[in-house]
């Protein structure tokens, strides 16, 4: 996978995760909410939302409310699970909460499924 494609995938995952978190917290989400949450400009978020709509990860109502599609929700939940488990693991081994959250965000996109499942098993044994 090329670096540029990889960065685009990471960016999409970050947007999807943010939309999911905002929906859980606020119910309805608009582009301005995403811009404020991610500290991005409204035009940047508008371009990203267009791309997510084209990939059928989100729908947007006439009033500008953004909703995750089934595939968008699945991808967002997967990213959120990775983020949560990785940050929990880092905290459990002594990393500060703030650093753990930041590092989990960096690692969640690149970690292999095998490594993630091993960490998940260690953090949350059955």
N, C-alpha and C positions, 0 to 999 in steps of 0.2 A: 504494500500500500504506500502511495506517495505521501510525503510529509504534509503537503497542502491538503490532500483529501483527508488525512488523519486529523488535522487541525479543524477542518470543517465538521467532521463527525463529532469531535470533542465539543465544539461550540454548540452544535445541535443538541447534544446530550445535556449540556449545562442549561440551555434554554428549557428543554423539556423538564428537567429536574426542578428548575425554578418555577415553572408553570404549575407543576404538581404540588409543590410546597405552598405556593400562593393560593391555589384552589383549596387546599386543606385548611389554610389559615383564614382566608377571606371569603371563600365561596366562589364569587365571580372574579375573573381576572381580565384586565385590559392591558394593552401594550404599555401604557404609562406606568402601571404597577410593576411590570417586568423591568422597565428602564430604571425605575427608582430602586428596585431590589438589587439589580445587578450593577448599578451605577454606570449605565450605558446611555448613549443619546437615544432619543426617540427615533430618529432616522435609522440608526443601526438596528434597533429592535424591529422596526417596520420591515426592513430587508430580511431579517431572520424569520419573522413571522410569515412572510411571503414564501420563503424557502420551505418552512415547515408545512405550510398549506399545500404546496406543490408535491411534497413527499407524503401527503395525507396523514401527517402526525397530529394536526390540529384542524379545527374548523373555527370560523369567526362569524359571529352573528352580525346582523345589520347594525346593531348597537355597539359593535366593537368588542363584544365579550368573546374570549378565547376559551375553547374547550378542547381537551385532548381527545383524539379518536382512540379506539381500542388499541391500535398498534402504537400510538403515541404514549398512551398510559402505560402499556407494558414496558416500553423502552424506558420511560421515566422512572417507573417503579424499580426496574433492574438497576439503573444508575443510583437511585436513592438507596437501595439495599446495599450496594457496594460501598457507597459513601459512609453509610451508618456503621456497617460492620468494620470497615477499615479504620474509621475514627475511633470506634469502641476499642478495637484491638490496640491501636497506638496509645490510647489513654491507659489501657490496662498494663502496658509495659513501661509506663512512666512519662509519656510525652504529655505536655500541657494540652489542655482542651483546645485552645486557639490554634496551636501548631498542628495538632492532630487533625483538626477540621480542614486546615489549609492543605496539609500534606495528603489527606485522603482525597481531596478534590483533584490533586495532581495525579495521583496513582490510579484512581478508579477507572480511568479510561484505558490505561496501558497494561494493567495486570492481566496475566493469562487466566483463563477459566480454572485451570488446575490449581494455580497458586491461590486464587480467590476462594475456591472451595475448601482448600486446606486451612486457610485462615478462618473462614466461616465455621468450619468444624471445631477449630480450637477455641474460638470466641463463644460459640453457641453450641456446645455439644448436645447431641440428641438425648 
